[in-house]
Amino acid sequence: MEFWLDLTEEQNDLREWVHGFAESVIRPAAAEWDEREETPWPVLQEAAKIGLYGFEFLVNTWSDPSGLSLPLANEEMFWGDGGIGMALSGTSLAVAAIYGSGTPDQLVEWVPQCFGDAADPRVAAFCSTEPEAGSDVAAMRTRAVHDPVSDEWILTGQKAYATNGGIADVHVVTASVDPALGSRGQAAFVVPPGTRGLAGTRKLRKLGLRASHTADVFLDDVRVPGSCLLGGRDALQARLARVREGRRASGQASMRTFELTRPAVGAQALGIARAAYEYALEYAGNRVQFGRPIVDNQAIAFALADMRTEIDAARLLVWRAAWMGRNERPFTAGEGSMSKLKAGEVAVAVTGQAVQILGGAGYLRDHPVERMYRDAKIYTIFEGTSEIQRLVISRAITGRQIR
Ligand SMILES: Cc1cc2nc3c(=O)[nH]c(=O)nc-3n(C[C@H](O)[C@H](O)[C@H](O)COP(=O)(O)OP(=O)(O)OC[C@H]3O[C@@H](n4cnc5c(N)ncnc54)[C@H](O)[C@@H]3O)c2cc1C
């Protein structure tokens, strides 16, 4: 079998198309929405109008058998801006949960509703993290209890840091159905638009990604139809029975979602890193000190060489994991986690170095590297912190229960 890294014509076209939107629409709007700390609905509407936000876009990118289309699109979108990029991508976390745990019928029913339509785009939220259950997903306290009379599930609890929480039409909520089984006793539920008892009460004010809405979500006796249990009741009961008998069950709902999304999240970090690197490269060629452009100093040029090398290394890990995920190759060495770990750490290091190369100018809001530096930091924290990625990788390569 041949090996090459050239992109296909379709992939190149996709990249150019998304880049064009990022350059002409996202980047010019970035500073304004960062300051406003609000979801940029007009940008979402424009993206939906041209087919860059919506069910069809996701189907097109997911149908690429190489798995590269989604990371390619994400890198360009987040090159435009991290906050607006997340406003456009937050929905896909809920979609990934439905895709990862739902039946084909549930996929068809709920995924289009997550996005709304081109004339009236909507967002969705995936609510897993809780005040007492961040990295420790097994500590989840939100409960789901089945009411056999009405065949409804009743959800009660509190979720933290939900992207699009409270402003979403569709919320996907994870909850414990059997607390005695820890993380293996959890399931994911769709909470349909307008369901009573769900409230995104507190909008959170953040360091970065400020154009993306983040909120705590409260669930007060939220009743959803039995059909909203992702995967269905028979599959859940069979899974719980396997766990109770001590047989292996296939991981918990949140973990399945995160495994699917890690390379795509790594690509987001990569986009922010590349944007900061490109800006610093240009600035270093123009900024004159001691009678010559600062780039003529090895200290600056070597820093740029390292930034570029790290970005390219991270991209190769992202592409590998995306290809493996799409082609159902098992992540035997935690390759999905490797891609997110590396890209997140590179984004933090590269954006920090970009600020350094701009000097005082880099510290000001007049230049986008200040915002990129703030936006990048989340990539060592959400979707599994860097430490949790290292835990996944180290457990995979040693076969031991590293703590
Ligand atoms: C902007 C933003 C958006 C988010 N969006 C969503 C969302 O849409 N949906 C959702 O469900 N969640 C979301 N999150 C939550 C995010 O996934 C969590 O913040 C993350 O998983 C970490 O959990 P925590 O904040 O409770 O940190 P903690 O788990 O309390 O961790 C604190 C520190 O301890 C370290 N640590 C913890 N356990 C270990 C260990 N065993 N070994 C070594 N180190 C350890 C961590 O790495 C970290 O450095 C979002 C968060 C933010 C900030």
The ligand as a Gaussian input file, in Angstrom:
#p B3LYP/6-31G(d) Opt

LIG

0 1
 C      -14.598000      27.031000      28.662000
 C      -14.979000      25.666000      29.114000
 C      -15.884000      24.931000      28.366000
 C      -16.282000      23.657000      28.804000
 N      -17.233000      22.982000      28.092000
 C      -17.750000      21.824000      28.614000
 C      -18.880000      21.191000      28.003000
 O      -19.405000      21.645000      26.986000
 N      -19.386000      20.081000      28.582000
 C      -18.836000      19.534000      29.716000
 O      -19.344000      18.527000      30.205000
 N      -17.752000      20.108000      30.312000
 C      -17.208000      21.233000      29.800000
 N      -16.127000      21.847000      30.403000
 C      -15.560000      21.248000      31.620000
 C      -14.169000      20.685000      31.421000
 O      -14.217000      19.522000      30.624000
 C      -13.574000      20.452000      32.820000
 O      -13.251000      21.726000      33.335000
 C      -12.355000      19.557000      32.779000
 O      -12.733000      18.248000      32.500000
 C      -11.573000      19.555000      34.108000
 O      -12.407000      19.344000      35.201000
 P      -12.309000      20.341000      36.452000
 O      -12.391000      21.715000      35.911000
 O      -13.300000      19.939000      37.459000
 O      -10.844000      20.159000      37.013000
 P      -10.365000      19.085000      38.126000
 O      -10.792000      17.726000      37.706000
 O      -10.765000      19.575000      39.478000
 O       -8.796000      19.172000      37.978000
 C       -7.986000      20.168000      38.615000
 C       -6.517000      19.839000      38.349000
 O       -6.193000      18.565000      38.931000
 C       -5.660000      17.713000      37.945000
 N       -6.050000      16.317000      38.213000
 C       -7.284000      15.850000      38.532000
 N       -7.245000      14.511000      38.686000
 C       -5.970000      14.106000      38.456000
 C       -5.283000      12.860000      38.455000
 N       -5.922000      11.727000      38.704000
 N       -3.964000      12.852000      38.181000
 C       -3.306000      14.015000      37.922000
 N       -3.887000      15.225000      37.896000
 C       -5.206000      15.272000      38.166000
 C       -6.241000      18.210000      36.631000
 O       -5.463000      17.795000      35.528000
 C       -6.212000      19.717000      36.872000
 O       -4.937000      20.205000      36.591000
 C      -15.708000      23.105000      29.978000
 C      -14.787000      23.855000      30.710000
 C      -14.441000      25.115000      30.322000
 C      -13.491000      25.907000      31.174000

